[in-house]
């Protein structure tokens, strides 16, 4: 991976774009093979975890919308006690486990009450953003840390997050129409705590 050379993945060849692998179109009964690419948000989040292993070290970690498994693998390499990769596409889950094995780490099938929830490049459409935000919000309200890698897709609710880091991520031009994407790693705020702080501030 350009930004994460410690990790290697089985991916589509660089000159192919997402829909080159689907016959040029999208079919609702067959999700596009997002797992065949290392997206900018995943690369940035993986880089952050490897550079800041204390975020996941010794903790139970869940990687949602895992795709290739890059972020889950980085969490495992950073010392997480247990890591599971979940995705709506069974092919993505299979790819994540295949890539994990190639990198000498193992992924769990499930993680009960995760302490850290990760999502790389998961806000690429309005519909997906609407689906994933309740999942992340629930995890945060239950006490988990929630980190997101996001290259500014346009559907990301930035007001709910604090930026932790920013990277310039090399990406295949066939995939993104550019050669680099400025991508940030964000941490979700605890909205319940924020509301309590605002109420306290108003009272004093």
C-alpha positions as CSV (number, residue, x, y, z in Angstrom):
1,X,0.0,0.0,0.0
2,X,1.5,3.4,-0.9
3,X,0.7,5.0,2.4
4,X,1.0,1.8,4.4
5,X,4.0,-0.2,3.0
6,X,3.9,-2.5,6.0
7,X,0.8,-4.1,4.6
8,X,0.2,-5.9,1.2
9,X,-3.2,-6.8,-0.2
10,X,-4.6,-8.8,-3.0
11,X,-6.2,-6.1,-5.2
12,X,-7.3,-5.2,-8.7
13,X,-4.5,-4.1,-11.0
14,X,-3.9,-0.4,-10.9
15,X,-5.3,0.5,-14.3
16,X,-8.8,-0.8,-13.5
17,X,-11.5,1.3,-12.0
18,X,-14.4,0.1,-9.8
19,X,-16.9,-0.5,-12.6
20,X,-14.4,-2.1,-14.9
21,X,-14.9,-5.2,-12.7
22,X,-18.7,-5.1,-13.1
23,X,-19.1,-4.9,-16.8
24,X,-19.3,-1.1,-16.7
25,X,-22.4,-0.8,-14.5
26,X,-24.0,-1.3,-11.1
27,X,-26.4,-4.2,-10.3
28,X,-28.3,-3.9,-7.1
29,X,-28.2,-7.7,-6.5
30,X,-24.4,-7.7,-6.8
31,X,-22.5,-4.9,-5.0
32,X,-19.5,-3.4,-6.8
33,X,-16.3,-5.0,-5.6
34,X,-15.2,-2.2,-3.3
35,X,-13.0,-4.8,-1.5
36,X,-10.8,-5.0,-4.6
37,X,-9.3,-1.6,-4.0
38,X,-7.5,0.2,-1.1
39,X,-9.5,3.4,-0.7
40,X,-8.0,6.6,0.5
41,X,-9.9,6.6,3.8
42,X,-8.8,3.1,4.7
43,X,-5.2,3.9,3.9
44,X,-5.2,7.0,6.1
45,X,-6.9,5.2,9.0
46,X,-4.5,2.3,8.7
47,X,-1.5,4.6,8.7
48,X,-2.9,6.4,11.8
49,X,-3.3,3.1,13.7
50,X,0.2,1.9,12.9
51,X,1.6,5.3,14.0
52,X,-0.6,5.4,17.1
53,X,-0.9,1.8,18.3
54,X,-2.1,2.9,21.7
55,X,-5.5,3.6,20.1
56,X,-6.2,-0.1,19.7
57,X,-3.5,-2.0,21.6
58,X,-5.0,-4.6,23.9
59,X,-8.5,-3.6,22.9
60,X,-11.5,-5.3,21.1
61,X,-11.8,-3.7,17.7
62,X,-14.6,-3.8,15.1
63,X,-13.9,-2.6,11.5
64,X,-17.2,-1.8,9.8
65,X,-17.6,-1.5,6.0
66,X,-14.2,-3.3,6.0
67,X,-13.8,-3.9,2.3
68,X,-10.3,-5.3,1.7
69,X,-9.7,-5.5,5.4
70,X,-6.8,-3.0,5.3
71,X,-7.9,-1.2,8.5
72,X,-8.7,-4.4,10.4
73,X,-5.2,-5.7,9.5
74,X,-3.6,-2.5,10.6
75,X,-5.4,-2.7,14.0
76,X,-4.2,-6.3,14.4
77,X,-0.7,-5.3,13.5
78,X,-0.9,-2.5,16.0
79,X,-1.6,-4.9,18.9
80,X,-5.4,-5.1,19.2
81,X,-6.5,-7.9,21.4
82,X,-9.2,-9.0,18.9
83,X,-10.3,-7.6,15.6
84,X,-13.4,-8.4,13.5
85,X,-14.1,-7.2,9.9
86,X,-17.7,-6.8,8.9
87,X,-19.2,-5.7,5.6
88,X,-22.6,-6.0,3.9
89,X,-20.8,-7.9,1.0
90,X,-19.8,-11.5,1.9
91,X,-17.1,-11.2,-0.7
92,X,-15.5,-8.3,1.2
93,X,-15.4,-10.3,4.4
94,X,-13.8,-13.2,2.6
95,X,-11.2,-10.8,1.0
96,X,-10.5,-9.3,4.5
97,X,-9.7,-12.7,5.9
98,X,-7.7,-13.7,2.9
99,X,-5.6,-10.5,3.1
100,X,-5.2,-10.9,6.9
101,X,-3.8,-14.4,6.5
102,X,-1.4,-13.1,3.8
103,X,-0.2,-10.5,6.4
104,X,0.3,-13.0,9.2
105,X,-2.7,-11.9,11.4
106,X,-6.0,-13.5,12.1
107,X,-9.4,-11.8,12.2
108,X,-12.3,-12.9,14.5
109,X,-15.8,-13.6,13.1
110,X,-17.3,-11.3,15.7
111,X,-16.2,-9.0,18.6
112,X,-18.6,-8.7,21.6
113,X,-18.9,-5.1,22.8
114,X,-16.1,-3.6,20.8
115,X,-14.0,-0.9,22.6
116,X,-12.9,0.7,19.3
117,X,-15.0,0.9,16.1
118,X,-13.3,1.9,12.8
119,X,-14.7,2.9,9.4
120,X,-12.5,3.7,6.4
121,X,-14.1,5.6,3.5
122,X,-17.6,4.6,4.4
123,X,-19.5,7.9,3.5
124,X,-19.4,7.6,-0.3
125,X,-23.2,8.0,-0.8
126,X,-26.1,9.5,1.0
127,X,-27.8,6.2,1.5
128,X,-24.7,4.5,3.0
129,X,-24.1,7.5,5.2
130,X,-27.6,7.3,6.6
131,X,-27.1,3.6,7.3
132,X,-23.7,3.8,8.9
133,X,-24.1,6.8,11.1
134,X,-26.6,5.1,13.5
135,X,-24.2,2.2,13.9
136,X,-21.3,4.5,14.7
137,X,-23.4,6.7,17.0
138,X,-24.7,3.7,19.0
139,X,-21.2,2.4,19.4
140,X,-20.0,5.8,20.7
141,X,-22.9,6.1,23.1
142,X,-22.0,2.6,24.4
143,X,-18.5,3.8,25.3
144,X,-16.5,2.8,22.2
145,X,-14.0,5.1,20.5
146,X,-15.1,5.6,16.9
147,X,-12.5,6.6,14.3
148,X,-13.2,7.3,10.6
149,X,-10.9,7.8,7.6
150,X,-12.6,10.2,5.2
151,X,-11.3,11.9,2.0
152,X,-14.2,14.4,1.8
153,X,-16.8,12.5,-0.2
154,X,-19.5,15.0,0.5
155,X,-21.8,12.9,2.7
156,X,-19.6,13.0,5.8
157,X,-21.2,14.7,8.9
158,X,-18.1,16.6,9.9
159,X,-19.9,18.4,12.8
160,X,-20.1,15.1,14.7
161,X,-16.3,14.5,14.6
162,X,-13.0,16.0,15.6
163,X,-10.0,15.8,13.2
164,X,-7.0,13.8,14.5
165,X,-4.7,13.8,11.5
166,X,-4.5,14.6,7.8
167,X,-2.6,12.7,5.0
168,X,-2.0,13.1,1.3
169,X,-2.9,9.6,0.0
170,X,-1.6,8.3,-3.3
171,X,-4.5,6.6,-5.2
172,X,-4.9,5.0,-8.7
173,X,-6.0,7.6,-11.2
174,X,-8.3,5.0,-12.8
175,X,-10.2,4.8,-9.5
176,X,-10.4,8.5,-8.4
177,X,-9.5,10.5,-11.5
178,X,-6.7,12.1,-9.4
179,X,-3.4,10.8,-8.2
180,X,-3.7,11.9,-4.5
181,X,-6.5,12.6,-2.1
182,X,-6.1,14.7,1.0
183,X,-7.7,12.5,3.6
184,X,-8.4,13.0,7.3
185,X,-8.8,10.7,10.3
186,X,-11.6,11.8,12.6
187,X,-12.8,10.8,16.0
188,X,-16.5,10.8,16.8
189,X,-17.6,13.1,19.6
190,X,-19.7,11.9,22.4
191,X,-22.9,13.8,21.6
192,X,-24.5,13.0,25.0
193,X,-21.5,14.4,26.8
194,X,-21.3,17.4,24.5
195,X,-25.0,18.2,25.2
196,X,-24.4,17.9,29.0
197,X,-21.4,20.3,28.7
198,X,-23.5,22.8,26.8
199,X,-26.2,22.6,29.4
200,X,-23.6,23.1,32.2
201,X,-22.1,26.1,30.4
202,X,-25.5,27.7,30.0
203,X,-26.2,27.3,33.7
204,X,-23.0,29.0,34.9
